[in-house]
């Protein structure tokens, strides 16, 4: 039997619809979950502030990775290759934590 999927209605409140800007994400994990802390840091400062923490299962983290890869590919097909600029850009950005 073929399983039919139902569309999901997604609702977002006005205060969340503005979004949160982040230029740094700290990623941690345990055997049962991934924790993503989205933060902002200013150039030259050694302190960042976390504005959102997302906790998800390893399965959902994997699906998120796939969705990001697919959407980055679509973005680059439409707008061109995303450039990551020199070593200076590495001071601020998304980084993995152990």
N, CA, C and O atoms as a CHARMM CRD file, in Angstrom:
* protein
*
  392
    1    1 UNK  N      0.82600  -1.19700   0.00000 PROA 1      0.00000
    2    1 UNK  CA     0.00000   0.00000   0.00000 PROA 1      0.00000
    3    1 UNK  C      0.86400   1.25300   0.00000 PROA 1      0.00000
    4    1 UNK  O      1.88600   1.32500   0.68300 PROA 1      0.00000
    5    2 UNK  N      0.44200   2.21200  -0.76100 PROA 2      0.00000
    6    2 UNK  CA     1.14600   3.48000  -0.81700 PROA 2      0.00000
    7    2 UNK  C      0.63400   4.39900   0.28100 PROA 2      0.00000
    8    2 UNK  O     -0.56900   4.62100   0.42000 PROA 2      0.00000
    9    3 UNK  N      1.57100   4.92500   1.05400 PROA 3      0.00000
   10    3 UNK  CA     1.21000   5.81000   2.15800 PROA 3      0.00000
   11    3 UNK  C      1.10400   7.24000   1.65000 PROA 3      0.00000
   12    3 UNK  O      2.03400   7.74900   1.02500 PROA 3      0.00000
   13    4 UNK  N     -0.03300   7.89400   1.91800 PROA 4      0.00000
   14    4 UNK  CA    -0.21700   9.29200   1.50500 PROA 4      0.00000
   15    4 UNK  C      0.20700  10.20800   2.64300 PROA 4      0.00000
   16    4 UNK  O     -0.13800   9.98700   3.80400 PROA 4      0.00000
   17    5 UNK  N      0.95800  11.23400   2.28600 PROA 5      0.00000
   18    5 UNK  CA     1.37400  12.19400   3.31200 PROA 5      0.00000
   19    5 UNK  C      0.41300  13.37000   3.32100 PROA 5      0.00000
   20    5 UNK  O     -0.01900  13.85800   2.27700 PROA 5      0.00000
   21    6 UNK  N      0.09900  13.79900   4.50300 PROA 6      0.00000
   22    6 UNK  CA    -0.77700  14.94900   4.69700 PROA 6      0.00000
   23    6 UNK  C      0.08000  16.20600   4.80600 PROA 6      0.00000
   24    6 UNK  O      1.13000  16.17900   5.44800 PROA 6      0.00000
   25    7 UNK  N     -0.34700  17.30100   4.19400 PROA 7      0.00000
   26    7 UNK  CA     0.42100  18.54400   4.35500 PROA 7      0.00000
   27    7 UNK  C      0.37800  19.00200   5.81500 PROA 7      0.00000
   28    7 UNK  O     -0.61100  18.80500   6.52200 PROA 7      0.00000
   29    8 UNK  N      1.46400  19.61000   6.23600 PROA 8      0.00000
   30    8 UNK  CA     1.56200  20.11300   7.60600 PROA 8      0.00000
   31    8 UNK  C      1.30000  21.60500   7.58700 PROA 8      0.00000
   32    8 UNK  O      1.92800  22.34000   6.82500 PROA 8      0.00000
   33    9 UNK  N      0.38300  22.05300   8.41300 PROA 9      0.00000
   34    9 UNK  CA     0.12800  23.48300   8.57200 PROA 9      0.00000
   35    9 UNK  C      1.08100  24.00900   9.62900 PROA 9      0.00000
   36    9 UNK  O      1.07000  23.55000  10.77200 PROA 9      0.00000
   37   10 UNK  N      1.89700  24.96500   9.24500 PROA 10     0.00000
   38   10 UNK  CA     2.87800  25.55000  10.15500 PROA 10     0.00000
   39   10 UNK  C      2.41900  26.95000  10.51300 PROA 10     0.00000
   40   10 UNK  O      2.08300  27.75100   9.64100 PROA 10     0.00000
   41   11 UNK  N      2.41100  27.23600  11.80600 PROA 11     0.00000
   42   11 UNK  CA     1.99700  28.55000  12.29100 PROA 11     0.00000
   43   11 UNK  C      3.18500  29.21000  12.97300 PROA 11     0.00000
   44   11 UNK  O      3.93000  28.55600  13.70300 PROA 11     0.00000
   45   12 UNK  N      3.36300  30.50900  12.73500 PROA 12     0.00000
   46   12 UNK  CA     4.43700  31.25700  13.39200 PROA 12     0.00000
   47   12 UNK  C      3.86000  32.54900  13.94600 PROA 12     0.00000
   48   12 UNK  O      3.13300  33.26700  13.25900 PROA 12     0.00000
   49   13 UNK  N      4.19100  32.83200  15.18900 PROA 13     0.00000
   50   13 UNK  CA     3.69100  34.03800  15.82800 PROA 13     0.00000
   51   13 UNK  C      4.42300  35.25800  15.28800 PROA 13     0.00000
   52   13 UNK  O      5.55000  35.14000  14.80700 PROA 13     0.00000
   53   14 UNK  N      3.79200  36.43600  15.36200 PROA 14     0.00000
   54   14 UNK  CA     4.45100  37.65500  14.86000 PROA 14     0.00000
   55   14 UNK  C      5.81900  37.90600  15.50400 PROA 14     0.00000
   56   14 UNK  O      6.74700  38.33500  14.81900 PROA 14     0.00000
   57   15 UNK  N      5.95800  37.64700  16.80100 PROA 15     0.00000
   58   15 UNK  CA     7.25100  37.91400  17.46200 PROA 15     0.00000
   59   15 UNK  C      8.34100  36.94800  17.00400 PROA 15     0.00000
   60   15 UNK  O      9.52000  37.29900  17.04700 PROA 15     0.00000
   61   16 UNK  N      7.98300  35.75000  16.56900 PROA 16     0.00000
   62   16 UNK  CA     8.98100  34.81100  16.06000 PROA 16     0.00000
   63   16 UNK  C      9.23200  34.98800  14.56200 PROA 16     0.00000
   64   16 UNK  O     10.26400  34.54500  14.06000 PROA 16     0.00000
   65   17 UNK  N      8.32500  35.61600  13.85300 PROA 17     0.00000
   66   17 UNK  CA     8.45500  35.74300  12.39900 PROA 17     0.00000
   67   17 UNK  C      9.61100  36.65400  11.98800 PROA 17     0.00000
   68   17 UNK  O     10.07800  36.57800  10.85200 PROA 17     0.00000
   69   18 UNK  N     10.07500  37.50700  12.89000 PROA 18     0.00000
   70   18 UNK  CA    11.21200  38.37200  12.57900 PROA 18     0.00000
   71   18 UNK  C     12.52000  37.59700  12.52600 PROA 18     0.00000
   72   18 UNK  O     13.46800  38.03300  11.87400 PROA 18     0.00000
   73   19 UNK  N     12.58500  36.47100  13.19400 PROA 19     0.00000
   74   19 UNK  CA    13.79000  35.65700  13.20400 PROA 19     0.00000
   75   19 UNK  C     14.84600  36.18800  14.15100 PROA 19     0.00000
   76   19 UNK  O     14.68800  37.24800  14.75700 PROA 19     0.00000
   77   20 UNK  N     15.91700  35.43600  14.26600 PROA 20     0.00000
   78   20 UNK  CA    17.05200  35.79900  15.11200 PROA 20     0.00000
   79   20 UNK  C     18.30000  35.67900  14.26300 PROA 20     0.00000
   80   20 UNK  O     18.53600  34.63500  13.65500 PROA 20     0.00000
   81   21 UNK  N     19.10000  36.72700  14.21000 PROA 21     0.00000
   82   21 UNK  CA    20.34900  36.68700  13.45800 PROA 21     0.00000
   83   21 UNK  C     21.40100  35.95300  14.27400 PROA 21     0.00000
   84   21 UNK  O     21.53100  36.17200  15.47900 PROA 21     0.00000
   85   22 UNK  N     22.15300  35.07900  13.60900 PROA 22     0.00000
   86   22 UNK  CA    23.23100  34.34900  14.25200 PROA 22     0.00000
   87   22 UNK  C     24.41200  34.26000  13.30100 PROA 22     0.00000
   88   22 UNK  O     24.23800  33.98000  12.11500 PROA 22     0.00000
   89   23 UNK  N     25.62300  34.50000  13.82000 PROA 23     0.00000
   90   23 UNK  CA    26.82000  34.31500  13.01700 PROA 23     0.00000
   91   23 UNK  C     27.78000  33.31100  13.65500 PROA 23     0.00000
   92   23 UNK  O     28.94900  33.21600  13.28000 PROA 23     0.00000
   93   24 UNK  N     27.25600  32.56800  14.62700 PROA 24     0.00000
   94   24 UNK  CA    28.04700  31.54600  15.31400 PROA 24     0.00000
   95   24 UNK  C     27.09900  30.47500  15.83300 PROA 24     0.00000
   96   24 UNK  O     26.07900  30.78800  16.44600 PROA 24     0.00000
   97   25 UNK  N     27.42900  29.23100  15.59300 PROA 25     0.00000
   98   25 UNK  CA    26.65100  28.14400  16.18900 PROA 25     0.00000
   99   25 UNK  C     27.61500  27.17400  16.85100 PROA 25     0.00000
  100   25 UNK  O     28.62000  26.77200  16.26300 PROA 25     0.00000
  101   26 UNK  N     27.29600  26.80800  18.07100 PROA 26     0.00000
  102   26 UNK  CA    28.06800  25.82900  18.82000 PROA 26     0.00000
  103   26 UNK  C     27.26800  24.53300  18.80400 PROA 26     0.00000
  104   26 UNK  O     26.08300  24.52300  19.13600 PROA 26     0.00000
  105   27 UNK  N     27.91800  23.44500  18.41800 PROA 27     0.00000
  106   27 UNK  CA    27.22500  22.16200  18.28600 PROA 27     0.00000
  107   27 UNK  C     27.82800  21.17200  19.26700 PROA 27     0.00000
  108   27 UNK  O     29.04100  20.96100  19.29500 PROA 27     0.00000
  109   28 UNK  N     26.96200  20.56700  20.07200 PROA 28     0.00000
  110   28 UNK  CA    27.37400  19.51800  20.99000 PROA 28     0.00000
  111   28 UNK  C     26.44100  18.33600  20.83800 PROA 28     0.00000
  112   28 UNK  O     25.35500  18.46700  20.27400 PROA 28     0.00000
  113   29 UNK  N     26.85300  17.18400  21.33600 PROA 29     0.00000
  114   29 UNK  CA    25.97700  16.01600  21.22400 PROA 29     0.00000
  115   29 UNK  C     26.26200  15.00000  22.30900 PROA 29     0.00000
  116   29 UNK  O     27.34400  14.95700  22.89500 PROA 29     0.00000
  117   30 UNK  N     25.25700  14.19200  22.55300 PROA 30     0.00000
  118   30 UNK  CA    25.34000  13.03100  23.42900 PROA 30     0.00000
  119   30 UNK  C     24.84300  11.85600  22.58900 PROA 30     0.00000
  120   30 UNK  O     24.49800  12.04800  21.42300 PROA 30     0.00000
  121   31 UNK  N     24.79500  10.65000  23.14500 PROA 31     0.00000
  122   31 UNK  CA    24.27100   9.52900  22.35200 PROA 31     0.00000
  123   31 UNK  C     22.80900   9.72600  21.92300 PROA 31     0.00000
  124   31 UNK  O     22.37100   9.11500  20.94800 PROA 31     0.00000
  125   32 UNK  N     22.05800  10.56100  22.62900 PROA 32     0.00000
  126   32 UNK  CA    20.62200  10.66300  22.35000 PROA 32     0.00000
  127   32 UNK  C     20.16000  12.00500  21.80100 PROA 32     0.00000
  128   32 UNK  O     18.99200  12.14600  21.43800 PROA 32     0.00000
  129   33 UNK  N     21.06700  13.01700  21.72900 PROA 33     0.00000
  130   33 UNK  CA    20.60100  14.32500  21.26300 PROA 33     0.00000
  131   33 UNK  C     21.74300  15.17700  20.72800 PROA 33     0.00000
  132   33 UNK  O     22.91100  14.98300  21.06400 PROA 33     0.00000
  133   34 UNK  N     21.35900  16.13100  19.88000 PROA 34     0.00000
  134   34 UNK  CA    22.26300  17.17100  19.39700 PROA 34     0.00000
  135   34 UNK  C     21.77100  18.49000  19.96200 PROA 34     0.00000
  136   34 UNK  O     20.56700  18.74200  20.00400 PROA 34     0.00000
  137   35 UNK  N     22.69700  19.33100  20.39700 PROA 35     0.00000
  138   35 UNK  CA    22.36300  20.64700  20.93200 PROA 35     0.00000
  139   35 UNK  C     23.03400  21.68400  20.03700 PROA 35     0.00000
  140   35 UNK  O     24.24700  21.65100  19.82600 PROA 35     0.00000
  141   36 UNK  N     22.22300  22.60800  19.51400 PROA 36     0.00000
  142   36 UNK  CA    22.73300  23.68500  18.66700 PROA 36     0.00000
  143   36 UNK  C     22.44100  25.00100  19.37900 PROA 36     0.00000
  144   36 UNK  O     21.28200  25.36500  19.57800 PROA 36     0.00000
  145   37 UNK  N     23.49400  25.70900  19.76000 PROA 37     0.00000
  146   37 UNK  CA    23.37100  27.02400  20.38400 PROA 37     0.00000
  147   37 UNK  C     23.69900  28.07700  19.33000 PROA 37     0.00000
  148   37 UNK  O     24.83900  28.17500  18.87400 PROA 37     0.00000
  149   38 UNK  N     22.68700  28.86700  18.94500 PROA 38     0.00000
  150   38 UNK  CA    22.85500  29.92500  17.96100 PROA 38     0.00000
  151   38 UNK  C     23.17700  31.21800  18.68800 PROA 38     0.00000
  152   38 UNK  O     22.42200  31.66700  19.55000 PROA 38     0.00000
  153   39 UNK  N     24.31900  31.81500  18.32600 PROA 39     0.00000
  154   39 UNK  CA    24.82400  32.98100  19.04600 PROA 39     0.00000
  155   39 UNK  C     25.23800  34.07900  18.08100 PROA 39     0.00000
  156   39 UNK  O     25.27800  33.88600  16.86600 PROA 39     0.00000
  157   40 UNK  N     25.54600  35.23700  18.65600 PROA 40     0.00000
  158   40 UNK  CA    26.09500  36.37300  17.92400 PROA 40     0.00000
  159   40 UNK  C     27.39100  36.78200  18.59500 PROA 40     0.00000
  160   40 UNK  O     27.50900  36.79600  19.82000 PROA 40     0.00000
  161   41 UNK  N     28.36500  37.11600  17.74700 PROA 41     0.00000
  162   41 UNK  CA    29.64100  37.61500  18.25500 PROA 41     0.00000
  163   41 UNK  C     30.06500  38.78000  17.37600 PROA 41     0.00000
  164   41 UNK  O     29.85500  38.76000  16.16400 PROA 41     0.00000
  165   42 UNK  N     30.65300  39.77900  17.97800 PROA 42     0.00000
  166   42 UNK  CA    31.14300  40.93900  17.23000 PROA 42     0.00000
  167   42 UNK  C     32.62700  40.77000  16.94600 PROA 42     0.00000
  168   42 UNK  O     33.34900  40.18300  17.75200 PROA 42     0.00000
  169   43 UNK  N     33.09100  41.27900  15.80400 PROA 43     0.00000
  170   43 UNK  CA    34.52200  41.18100  15.47700 PROA 43     0.00000
  171   43 UNK  C     35.38200  41.77600  16.58500 PROA 43     0.00000
  172   43 UNK  O     35.09200  42.85500  17.10300 PROA 43     0.00000
  173   44 UNK  N     36.43700  41.06100  16.93700 PROA 44     0.00000
  174   44 UNK  CA    37.37700  41.55200  17.93800 PROA 44     0.00000
  175   44 UNK  C     36.99500  41.24900  19.36900 PROA 44     0.00000
  176   44 UNK  O     37.80600  41.45300  20.27200 PROA 44     0.00000
  177   45 UNK  N     35.78000  40.76600  19.60800 PROA 45     0.00000
  178   45 UNK  CA    35.37200  40.43100  20.97200 PROA 45     0.00000
  179   45 UNK  C     35.55100  38.93800  21.21200 PROA 45     0.00000
  180   45 UNK  O     35.46900  38.13500  20.28200 PROA 45     0.00000
  181   46 UNK  N     35.79300  38.57900  22.45200 PROA 46     0.00000
  182   46 UNK  CA    35.97900  37.17600  22.81100 PROA 46     0.00000
  183   46 UNK  C     34.75400  36.58200  23.50700 PROA 46     0.00000
  184   46 UNK  O     34.80800  35.46900  24.02900 PROA 46     0.00000
  185   47 UNK  N     33.65100  37.33200  23.50900 PROA 47     0.00000
  186   47 UNK  CA    32.44700  36.88300  24.19700 PROA 47     0.00000
  187   47 UNK  C     31.28200  36.87900  23.21500 PROA 47     0.00000
  188   47 UNK  O     31.06800  37.84700  22.48500 PROA 47     0.00000
  189   48 UNK  N     30.53400  35.78100  23.20700 PROA 48     0.00000
  190   48 UNK  CA    29.35700  35.66100  22.35400 PROA 48     0.00000
  191   48 UNK  C     28.14200  35.43000  23.23500 PROA 48     0.00000
  192   48 UNK  O     28.25600  34.89200  24.33600 PROA 48     0.00000
  193   49 UNK  N     26.97200  35.84100  22.74200 PROA 49     0.00000
  194   49 UNK  CA    25.73500  35.62900  23.47900 PROA 49     0.00000
  195   49 UNK  C     24.84900  34.67600  22.69100 PROA 49     0.00000
  196   49 UNK  O     24.61300  34.87000  21.49800 PROA 49     0.00000
  197   50 UNK  N     24.35300  33.62700  23.38400 PROA 50     0.00000
  198   50 UNK  CA    23.44300  32.66100  22.77100 PROA 50     0.00000
  199   50 UNK  C     22.03200  33.24500  22.78100 PROA 50     0.00000
  200   50 UNK  O     21.54500  33.69900  23.81600 PROA 50     0.00000
  201   51 UNK  N     21.38000  33.22700  21.61000 PROA 51     0.00000
  202   51 UNK  CA    20.02400  33.74100  21.48400 PROA 51     0.00000
  203   51 UNK  C     18.98700  32.64800  21.30900 PROA 51     0.00000
  204   51 UNK  O     17.79500  32.88700  21.50300 PROA 51     0.00000
  205   52 UNK  N     19.42700  31.44600  20.94200 PROA 52     0.00000
  206   52 UNK  CA    18.48700  30.33200  20.78700 PROA 52     0.00000
  207   52 UNK  C     19.23100  29.02100  20.94900 PROA 52     0.00000
  208   52 UNK  O     20.35300  28.87300  20.46700 PROA 52     0.00000
  209   53 UNK  N     18.60800  28.07500  21.62600 PROA 53     0.00000
  210   53 UNK  CA    19.13700  26.72000  21.77000 PROA 53     0.00000
  211   53 UNK  C     18.12200  25.76600  21.18400 PROA 53     0.00000
  212   53 UNK  O     16.94600  25.79400  21.54700 PROA 53     0.00000
  213   54 UNK  N     18.58000  24.91700  20.27400 PROA 54     0.00000
  214   54 UNK  CA    17.73200  23.91200  19.65500 PROA 54     0.00000
  215   54 UNK  C     18.28800  22.54900  20.04600 PROA 54     0.00000
  216   54 UNK  O     19.47900  22.28600  19.88000 PROA 54     0.00000
  217   55 UNK  N     17.42600  21.69000  20.56300 PROA 55     0.00000
  218   55 UNK  CA    17.81400  20.33500  20.94600 PROA 55     0.00000
  219   55 UNK  C     17.02100  19.37800  20.07100 PROA 55     0.00000
  220   55 UNK  O     15.79800  19.47900  19.97500 PROA 55     0.00000
  221   56 UNK  N     17.72900  18.44300  19.42900 PROA 56     0.00000
  222   56 UNK  CA    17.03700  17.50600  18.53700 PROA 56     0.00000
  223   56 UNK  C     17.67400  16.12600  18.60700 PROA 56     0.00000
  224   56 UNK  O     18.79800  15.96200  19.08000 PROA 56     0.00000
  225   57 UNK  N     16.92900  15.14300  18.12600 PROA 57     0.00000
  226   57 UNK  CA    17.43500  13.77700  18.08300 PROA 57     0.00000
  227   57 UNK  C     18.50700  13.66400  17.00400 PROA 57     0.00000
  228   57 UNK  O     18.53900  14.48100  16.08400 PROA 57     0.00000
  229   58 UNK  N     19.38700  12.66100  17.10100 PROA 58     0.00000
  230   58 UNK  CA    20.36800  12.45600  16.03100 PROA 58     0.00000
  231   58 UNK  C     19.70300  12.25200  14.66900 PROA 58     0.00000
  232   58 UNK  O     20.22700  12.71100  13.65300 PROA 58     0.00000
  233   59 UNK  N     18.56900  11.57500  14.63700 PROA 59     0.00000
  234   59 UNK  CA    17.85100  11.35500  13.37800 PROA 59     0.00000
  235   59 UNK  C     17.40900  12.68700  12.76900 PROA 59     0.00000
  236   59 UNK  O     17.58100  12.90800  11.57000 PROA 59     0.00000
  237   60 UNK  N     16.84400  13.57100  13.58500 PROA 60     0.00000
  238   60 UNK  CA    16.40200  14.86500  13.07700 PROA 60     0.00000
  239   60 UNK  C     17.57900  15.76200  12.71000 PROA 60     0.00000
  240   60 UNK  O     17.47500  16.55600  11.77600 PROA 60     0.00000
  241   61 UNK  N     18.70300  15.65000  13.42900 PROA 61     0.00000
  242   61 UNK  CA    19.90400  16.40400  13.06100 PROA 61     0.00000
  243   61 UNK  C     20.39500  15.94100  11.68900 PROA 61     0.00000
  244   61 UNK  O     20.81200  16.76500  10.87400 PROA 61     0.00000
  245   62 UNK  N     20.35200  14.64900  11.42700 PROA 62     0.00000
  246   62 UNK  CA    20.75700  14.11400  10.12900 PROA 62     0.00000
  247   62 UNK  C     19.83500  14.61300   9.02100 PROA 62     0.00000
  248   62 UNK  O     20.30100  14.99200   7.94700 PROA 62     0.00000
  249   63 UNK  N     18.53100  14.61500   9.28000 PROA 63     0.00000
  250   63 UNK  CA    17.57400  15.13600   8.29000 PROA 63     0.00000
  251   63 UNK  C     17.78200  16.62600   8.05200 PROA 63     0.00000
  252   63 UNK  O     17.63200  17.09800   6.92500 PROA 63     0.00000
  253   64 UNK  N     18.12600  17.37400   9.10400 PROA 64     0.00000
  254   64 UNK  CA    18.44100  18.79300   8.95800 PROA 64     0.00000
  255   64 UNK  C     19.66400  18.97100   8.05800 PROA 64     0.00000
  256   64 UNK  O     19.66700  19.83100   7.17700 PROA 64     0.00000
  257   65 UNK  N     20.70300  18.16200   8.27700 PROA 65     0.00000
  258   65 UNK  CA    21.89900  18.21700   7.43500 PROA 65     0.00000
  259   65 UNK  C     21.52800  17.99700   5.97200 PROA 65     0.00000
  260   65 UNK  O     21.99000  18.73000   5.09700 PROA 65     0.00000
  261   66 UNK  N     20.69900  16.99400   5.70400 PROA 66     0.00000
  262   66 UNK  CA    20.27700  16.71700   4.32500 PROA 66     0.00000
  263   66 UNK  C     19.49500  17.88500   3.73900 PROA 66     0.00000
  264   66 UNK  O     19.70800  18.25100   2.58300 PROA 66     0.00000
  265   67 UNK  N     18.59000  18.47700   4.52300 PROA 67     0.00000
  266   67 UNK  CA    17.79200  19.60800   4.04300 PROA 67     0.00000
  267   67 UNK  C     18.68400  20.81100   3.74700 PROA 67     0.00000
  268   67 UNK  O     18.47600  21.50400   2.75100 PROA 67     0.00000
  269   68 UNK  N     19.67400  21.06400   4.60200 PROA 68     0.00000
  270   68 UNK  CA    20.60100  22.17500   4.36600 PROA 68     0.00000
  271   68 UNK  C     21.43500  21.92900   3.10800 PROA 68     0.00000
  272   68 UNK  O     21.62200  22.84200   2.30300 PROA 68     0.00000
  273   69 UNK  N     21.93700  20.70400   2.93100 PROA 69     0.00000
  274   69 UNK  CA    22.72300  20.39100   1.73700 PROA 69     0.00000
  275   69 UNK  C     21.88700  20.60300   0.47800 PROA 69     0.00000
  276   69 UNK  O     22.36200  21.19500  -0.49100 PROA 69     0.00000
  277   70 UNK  N     20.65400  20.12500   0.49000 PROA 70     0.00000
  278   70 UNK  CA    19.77000  20.26300  -0.66800 PROA 70     0.00000
  279   70 UNK  C     19.48600  21.73300  -0.97400 PROA 70     0.00000
  280   70 UNK  O     19.51500  22.14600  -2.13400 PROA 70     0.00000
  281   71 UNK  N     19.21400  22.51500   0.05800 PROA 71     0.00000
  282   71 UNK  CA    18.89200  23.92400  -0.14700 PROA 71     0.00000
  283   71 UNK  C     20.11900  24.75000  -0.51700 PROA 71     0.00000
  284   71 UNK  O     20.00100  25.70300  -1.28700 PROA 71     0.00000
  285   72 UNK  N     21.28800  24.41300   0.01000 PROA 72     0.00000
  286   72 UNK  CA    22.51300  25.10100  -0.40400 PROA 72     0.00000
  287   72 UNK  C     22.80200  24.82500  -1.88200 PROA 72     0.00000
  288   72 UNK  O     23.22400  25.72200  -2.61100 PROA 72     0.00000
  289   73 UNK  N     22.57600  23.59800  -2.31500 PROA 73     0.00000
  290   73 UNK  CA    22.76600  23.25200  -3.72600 PROA 73     0.00000
  291   73 UNK  C     21.82200  24.07900  -4.60600 PROA 73     0.00000
  292   73 UNK  O     22.24500  24.62700  -5.62400 PROA 73     0.00000
  293   74 UNK  N     20.54800  24.16900  -4.21800 PROA 74     0.00000
  294   74 UNK  CA    19.57000  24.95200  -4.97300 PROA 74     0.00000
  295   74 UNK  C     19.95400  26.43300  -4.99300 PROA 74     0.00000
  296   74 UNK  O     19.83700  27.09900  -6.02300 PROA 74     0.00000
  297   75 UNK  N     20.41200  26.93900  -3.85300 PROA 75     0.00000
  298   75 UNK  CA    20.83600  28.34000  -3.75300 PROA 75     0.00000
  299   75 UNK  C     21.96700  28.61800  -4.73600 PROA 75     0.00000
  300   75 UNK  O     21.91800  29.59300  -5.48500 PROA 75     0.00000
  301   76 UNK  N     23.00100  27.74500  -4.73300 PROA 76     0.00000
  302   76 UNK  CA    24.14900  27.95700  -5.60300 PROA 76     0.00000
  303   76 UNK  C     23.78900  27.81000  -7.07900 PROA 76     0.00000
  304   76 UNK  O     24.37000  28.48800  -7.92600 PROA 76     0.00000
  305   77 UNK  N     22.84600  26.94200  -7.39300 PROA 77     0.00000
  306   77 UNK  CA    22.38600  26.81600  -8.77600 PROA 77     0.00000
  307   77 UNK  C     21.72200  28.10600  -9.24400 PROA 77     0.00000
  308   77 UNK  O     21.84200  28.48300 -10.41000 PROA 77     0.00000
  309   78 UNK  N     21.03100  28.77400  -8.34700 PROA 78     0.00000
  310   78 UNK  CA    20.30700  29.99200  -8.69900 PROA 78     0.00000
  311   78 UNK  C     21.17300  31.25600  -8.62000 PROA 78     0.00000
  312   78 UNK  O     21.09700  32.12100  -9.49300 PROA 78     0.00000
  313   79 UNK  N     22.00000  31.35500  -7.56300 PROA 79     0.00000
  314   79 UNK  CA    22.73000  32.59400  -7.29600 PROA 79     0.00000
  315   79 UNK  C     24.24000  32.48700  -7.47700 PROA 79     0.00000
  316   79 UNK  O     24.93600  33.49800  -7.39400 PROA 79     0.00000
  317   80 UNK  N     24.75400  31.30400  -7.71900 PROA 80     0.00000
  318   80 UNK  CA    26.19600  31.12400  -7.87100 PROA 80     0.00000
  319   80 UNK  C     26.83400  30.58200  -6.60200 PROA 80     0.00000
  320   80 UNK  O     26.22800  30.54300  -5.53200 PROA 80     0.00000
  321   81 UNK  N     28.07300  30.17000  -6.76500 PROA 81     0.00000
  322   81 UNK  CA    28.84100  29.55900  -5.66600 PROA 81     0.00000
  323   81 UNK  C     28.96100  30.50400  -4.48000 PROA 81     0.00000
  324   81 UNK  O     29.22800  31.69500  -4.64200 PROA 81     0.00000
  325   82 UNK  N     28.76200  29.96200  -3.29800 PROA 82     0.00000
  326   82 UNK  CA    28.93100  30.73400  -2.05600 PROA 82     0.00000
  327   82 UNK  C     30.42400  30.79900  -1.76000 PROA 82     0.00000
  328   82 UNK  O     31.10600  29.77500  -1.72000 PROA 82     0.00000
  329   83 UNK  N     30.92100  32.01400  -1.55300 PROA 83     0.00000
  330   83 UNK  CA    32.34300  32.20700  -1.29200 PROA 83     0.00000
  331   83 UNK  C     32.57500  32.35200   0.21000 PROA 83     0.00000
  332   83 UNK  O     31.84900  33.06900   0.89900 PROA 83     0.00000
  333   84 UNK  N     33.58800  31.66800   0.69600 PROA 84     0.00000
  334   84 UNK  CA    34.04100  31.81700   2.07900 PROA 84     0.00000
  335   84 UNK  C     35.36700  32.55900   1.99800 PROA 84     0.00000
  336   84 UNK  O     36.33300  32.04600   1.43400 PROA 84     0.00000
  337   85 UNK  N     35.41700  33.75500   2.55500 PROA 85     0.00000
  338   85 UNK  CA    36.58100  34.60700   2.42800 PROA 85     0.00000
  339   85 UNK  C     37.64900  34.25800   3.45900 PROA 85     0.00000
  340   85 UNK  O     37.33000  33.96900   4.61300 PROA 85     0.00000
  341   86 UNK  N     38.89500  34.28300   3.05200 PROA 86     0.00000
  342   86 UNK  CA    40.11500  34.09400   3.83600 PROA 86     0.00000
  343   86 UNK  C     40.01700  33.73600   5.30100 PROA 86     0.00000
  344   86 UNK  O     38.94000  33.43500   5.81600 PROA 86     0.00000
  345   87 UNK  N     41.13300  33.77200   5.95000 PROA 87     0.00000
  346   87 UNK  CA    41.23500  33.39600   7.36600 PROA 87     0.00000
  347   87 UNK  C     40.47600  34.33600   8.28700 PROA 87     0.00000
  348   87 UNK  O     40.02500  33.91900   9.35400 PROA 87     0.00000
  349   88 UNK  N     40.32700  35.60100   7.89700 PROA 88     0.00000
  350   88 UNK  CA    39.60700  36.55800   8.73500 PROA 88     0.00000
  351   88 UNK  C     38.18200  36.08200   8.99600 PROA 88     0.00000
  352   88 UNK  O     37.65100  36.28300  10.08800 PROA 88     0.00000
  353   89 UNK  N     37.56000  35.45000   7.99800 PROA 89     0.00000
  354   89 UNK  CA    36.17900  34.99000   8.14500 PROA 89     0.00000
  355   89 UNK  C     36.07200  33.84300   9.13500 PROA 89     0.00000
  356   89 UNK  O     34.99000  33.57400   9.65700 PROA 89     0.00000
  357   90 UNK  N     37.18500  33.16400   9.39900 PROA 90     0.00000
  358   90 UNK  CA    37.13700  32.02900  10.31300 PROA 90     0.00000
  359   90 UNK  C     37.01900  32.47000  11.77000 PROA 90     0.00000
  360   90 UNK  O     36.64600  31.67400  12.63200 PROA 90     0.00000
  361   91 UNK  N     37.33500  33.73400  12.04400 PROA 91     0.00000
  362   91 UNK  CA    37.21700  34.21900  13.41200 PROA 91     0.00000
  363   91 UNK  C     35.76100  34.32600  13.83700 PROA 91     0.00000
  364   91 UNK  O     35.44100  34.17500  15.01600 PROA 91     0.00000
  365   92 UNK  N     34.87900  34.58600  12.87800 PROA 92     0.00000
  366   92 UNK  CA    33.45500  34.67700  13.14700 PROA 92     0.00000
  367   92 UNK  C     32.78200  33.73100  12.17600 PROA 92     0.00000
  368   92 UNK  O     33.07400  33.75500  10.98000 PROA 92     0.00000
  369   93 UNK  N     31.89700  32.91200  12.66900 PROA 93     0.00000
  370   93 UNK  CA    31.17900  32.01300  11.78100 PROA 93     0.00000
  371   93 UNK  C     30.72700  30.76900  12.50700 PROA 93     0.00000
  372   93 UNK  O     30.85900  30.65500  13.72600 PROA 93     0.00000
  373   94 UNK  N     30.20500  29.85800  11.75600 PROA 94     0.00000
  374   94 UNK  CA    29.69800  28.63500  12.33200 PROA 94     0.00000
  375   94 UNK  C     30.84200  27.65600  12.50500 PROA 94     0.00000
  376   94 UNK  O     31.58200  27.37000  11.56400 PROA 94     0.00000
  377   95 UNK  N     30.97600  27.14700  13.71500 PROA 95     0.00000
  378   95 UNK  CA    32.08400  26.25700  14.04000 PROA 95     0.00000
  379   95 UNK  C     31.56800  25.05200  14.80400 PROA 95     0.00000
  380   95 UNK  O     30.54800  25.12900  15.48900 PROA 95     0.00000
  381   96 UNK  N     32.27000  23.94900  14.68500 PROA 96     0.00000
  382   96 UNK  CA    31.92100  22.75700  15.43800 PROA 96     0.00000
  383   96 UNK  C     32.60800  22.81900  16.78700 PROA 96     0.00000
  384   96 UNK  O     33.74500  23.27700  16.89900 PROA 96     0.00000
  385   97 UNK  N     31.90700  22.35300  17.81200 PROA 97     0.00000
  386   97 UNK  CA    32.55500  22.21100  19.11500 PROA 97     0.00000
  387   97 UNK  C     32.63500  20.71800  19.42000 PROA 97     0.00000
  388   97 UNK  O     31.84200  19.93100  18.90200 PROA 97     0.00000
  389   98 UNK  N     33.57500  20.33600  20.24700 PROA 98     0.00000
  390   98 UNK  CA    33.74300  18.91200  20.53700 PROA 98     0.00000
  391   98 UNK  C     32.89700  18.49300  21.70900 PROA 98     0.00000
  392   98 UNK  O     32.91200  17.32500  22.09600 PROA 98     0.00000
